[in-house]
Amino acid sequence: MGLNEIMASSICGNCLTKLVPTWSPFLMQVRGMKSVNTRVKRPMHITRAKLMELTKYKRPKDLRSMAEQCSMRYKGERIQEENPVQTFMAKQCREQLTNKPFIAVFNREGLGMDELSALRRRLKKADISIKLYGNDVTREAFLGTKLENMMPLFVGENIYAVGEKPAVKELLKATKKLDKLQLLGGLVDNRLMSAKQMKDYSKLPDIGTLQGQLAGILSQSVGSTYNLLQRNQEALVANLGQWMKQREETSV
């Protein structure tokens, strides 16, 4: 290679390096600003701001009073579809519960099936059975019956203790140790009672003792009435006997 060729190749290399940039590890670009402004929103152009303000929706002012506004709120109509399974269960619930003189409603939040089975066995000795129905089923079953006033008790997961006799004392004794069962109320001798009234009812003596006490009170009143009626007659007989005795003494 001659001198002319070496000089030509060096000139071409210098020209290529100037025209085509090459990467160098000693060169790097640095941003001039410290951080990008992302917090302050860029102001809108004045023309666009005027257009947006003119096209903004303004709700018309309601001239009705607050009471009318609250009472006339739109309520969508609920389309209730007939559920044949729920209807069948409601009919079954109506047949099993409406004719019973004793029904107790319990809330069973967190009560397991093992505890429920044990409770069934304990209450079976007192002729009390446990029924499980959903709130929708019981509301449909009790609608239009004498048990319709029990509907406020149907909240949450409930169980129903049903019996032919008002064995409230035995029921509360069997459920005393179950903290997960809360007595809400029920029907005792065809009379609606709250939980407190049912607890007070359980403290009363049995019907045999009450009948004996009533018989004693009635017999005592009958005896006192008999004594009051006989007192005047006995006093009259005593006075007449005394008068006859005095007359005989004066005649002698």
C-alpha positions in Angstrom: 0.0 0.0 0.0 1.4 3.3 -1.0 1.4 6.6 0.9 -1.5 8.0 -1.2 -3.7 5.0 -0.4 -3.0 5.3 3.4 -3.9 9.0 3.3 -7.1 8.3 1.3 -8.3 5.6 3.8 -7.7 7.9 6.8 -9.7 10.7 5.2 -12.6 8.4 4.4 -12.6 7.1 8.0 -12.7 10.6 9.4 -15.6 11.5 7.2 -17.6 8.4 8.2 -17.1 9.0 11.9 -18.5 12.6 11.4 -21.5 11.5 9.3 -22.5 8.3 11.4 -22.5 8.8 15.2 -21.0 6.0 17.2 -21.7 5.0 20.8 -19.2 5.8 23.4 -19.3 4.7 27.1 -17.9 8.1 28.1 -20.9 10.0 26.6 -24.4 10.1 28.3 -27.4 12.4 28.1 -28.6 14.2 31.3 -32.1 15.7 31.8 -32.0 19.4 32.6 -35.0 19.4 35.0 -34.8 17.8 38.4 -38.3 16.2 38.2 -41.3 16.1 36.0 -44.3 18.2 37.1 -47.1 15.6 37.5 -49.0 17.2 40.4 -50.2 20.5 39.0 -52.7 20.1 36.2 -51.9 22.0 33.1 -54.5 24.9 32.8 -57.0 24.4 30.1 -57.1 26.8 27.1 -59.5 29.7 27.7 -61.6 28.9 24.6 -62.0 25.3 25.6 -62.7 26.2 29.2 -65.6 28.5 28.0 -66.9 25.7 25.8 -66.9 23.1 28.6 -68.6 25.5 31.0 -71.4 26.2 28.5 -72.0 22.5 27.7 -72.0 21.4 31.4 -75.3 19.7 32.5 -77.1 21.7 35.2 -79.8 19.8 37.0 -83.1 21.7 37.4 -83.9 22.8 40.9 -86.6 20.7 42.6 -89.3 23.0 44.0 -90.9 20.3 46.1 -90.5 20.2 49.9 -88.1 17.7 51.4 -91.0 15.6 52.8 -92.5 15.3 49.3 -89.1 14.4 47.8 -88.6 11.6 50.3 -92.1 10.2 49.9 -92.1 10.3 46.1 -88.8 8.7 45.3 -89.0 6.2 42.5 -89.2 2.6 43.6 -88.7 0.0 40.9 -91.3 -2.7 40.8 -90.0 -6.0 41.9 -91.1 -8.9 39.6 -91.6 -11.8 41.9 -91.4 -15.1 40.2 -93.3 -18.0 41.7 -90.9 -20.6 43.1 -92.6 -24.0 43.3 -90.1 -25.4 45.7 -90.6 -22.5 48.1 -94.4 -22.8 47.8 -94.3 -26.5 48.6 -92.0 -25.9 51.7 -94.2 -23.0 52.8 -97.3 -25.3 52.6 -95.4 -28.0 54.6 -94.3 -25.4 57.2 -97.9 -24.1 57.6 -99.2 -27.6 58.2 -96.5 -28.4 60.8 -96.5 -25.1 62.8 -99.7 -23.2 62.6 -101.7 -25.8 64.6 -99.1 -26.1 67.4 -99.8 -24.4 70.8 -96.1 -24.1 71.6 -93.5 -22.6 69.2 -90.2 -21.0 70.3 -87.9 -19.1 67.8 -84.1 -19.2 68.3 -81.3 -17.5 66.5 -78.6 -20.0 65.7 -75.6 -18.0 64.5 -72.6 -20.3 64.4 -74.3 -23.4 65.8 -72.8 -26.5 64.3 -74.7 -29.6 63.1 -73.2 -31.8 65.9 -74.5 -29.4 68.6 -77.9 -29.2 66.8 -78.1 -33.0 66.7 -77.3 -33.3 70.4 -80.0 -30.6 71.1 -82.5 -32.6 69.1 -81.9 -35.7 71.2 -82.2 -33.8 74.5 -85.5 -32.1 73.5 -87.0 -35.3 72.2 -87.3 -36.5 75.8 -89.6 -33.5 76.4 -91.7 -34.1 73.2 -90.2 -31.1 71.5 -89.0 -31.3 67.9 -86.7 -28.9 66.0 -87.7 -27.5 62.6 -85.4 -25.7 60.1 -87.0 -23.3 57.6 -85.7 -20.3 55.7 -87.1 -16.9 56.5 -88.8 -16.5 53.1 -90.5 -19.8 53.6 -91.8 -19.0 57.1 -93.0 -15.5 56.0 -95.0 -17.1 53.1 -96.3 -19.8 55.4 -97.4 -17.5 58.2 -98.9 -14.8 56.0 -102.6 -14.5 56.8 -102.5 -16.8 59.8 -102.6 -16.2 63.6 -98.8 -16.4 63.6 -98.4 -13.4 61.2 -97.3 -11.2 64.1 -94.2 -13.4 64.6 -92.7 -12.2 61.3 -90.4 -9.5 63.0 -88.6 -12.4 64.7 -87.5 -13.9 61.3 -84.1 -12.3 61.1 -80.9 -14.3 60.4 -80.6 -18.0 60.7 -83.4 -19.3 62.9 -84.6 -22.7 64.3 -88.0 -23.5 65.6 -88.8 -25.6 68.7 -92.3 -27.0 68.4 -94.3 -29.1 70.9 -97.8 -30.1 71.8 -97.3 -28.9 75.4 -95.8 -25.6 76.7 -92.6 -27.2 78.0 -90.8 -23.8 78.4 -88.9 -24.8 81.5 -87.5 -28.0 79.9 -86.6 -26.1 76.7 -84.7 -23.3 78.5 -82.9 -25.9 80.6 -81.8 -27.8 77.5 -80.5 -24.7 75.8 -79.0 -23.0 78.8 -75.4 -24.0 78.0 -75.6 -23.2 74.3 -74.3 -19.6 74.0 -74.8 -19.6 70.3 -78.6 -20.0 70.7 -80.5 -16.8 71.4 -84.2 -17.0 72.3 -86.1 -14.4 70.4 -89.7 -15.2 71.4 -92.5 -17.6 70.6 -96.0 -18.8 71.1 -97.1 -20.3 74.4 -100.7 -21.6 74.9 -101.7 -19.7 71.7 -100.3 -16.5 73.2 -97.4 -14.5 71.7 -94.6 -13.9 74.2 -91.2 -12.2 74.2 -88.0 -13.9 75.4 -88.3 -12.2 78.8 -92.0 -13.3 79.2 -91.1 -16.9 78.3 -88.4 -16.9 80.9 -90.8 -15.5 83.5 -93.3 -18.2 82.4 -90.8 -20.9 83.0 -90.4 -19.9 86.7 -94.1 -20.5 87.4 -95.1 -23.9 89.0 -96.7 -26.6 86.9 -100.4 -26.7 86.1 -101.1 -29.3 88.7 -99.6 -27.2 91.5 -101.5 -24.2 90.4 -104.8 -26.1 90.2 -104.2 -27.4 93.8 -103.5 -23.8 95.0 -106.7 -22.6 93.3 -108.7 -25.4 94.8 -107.4 -24.5 98.3 -108.2 -20.8 97.8 -111.7 -21.7 96.6 -112.4 -24.1 99.4 -111.2 -21.6 102.0 -113.5 -18.9 100.6 -116.4 -21.4 100.6 -115.7 -22.3 104.2 -115.5 -18.7 105.3 -118.8 -17.9 103.4 -120.5 -20.9 105.1 -119.3 -19.6 108.5 -120.6 -16.1 107.9 -124.0 -17.4 106.8 -124.3 -19.7 109.9 -123.1 -17.1 112.4 -126.4 -15.1 112.4 -128.5 -18.3 112.7 -126.4 -19.5 115.6 -126.6 -16.2 117.3 -130.4 -16.1 116.9 -130.7 -19.6 118.4 -128.5 -18.7 121.3 -130.5 -15.5 122.0 -133.8 -17.3 121.8 -132.6 -20.0 124.2 -131.4 -17.4 126.7 -134.7 -15.6 126.5 -136.7 -18.8 127.1 -134.5 -19.6 130.1 -134.9 -16.1 131.6 -138.7 -16.3 131.1 -138.9 -19.6 132.9 -137.0 -18.2 135.8 -139.3 -15.2 136.1 -142.5 -17.3 135.9 -141.4 -19.5 138.8 
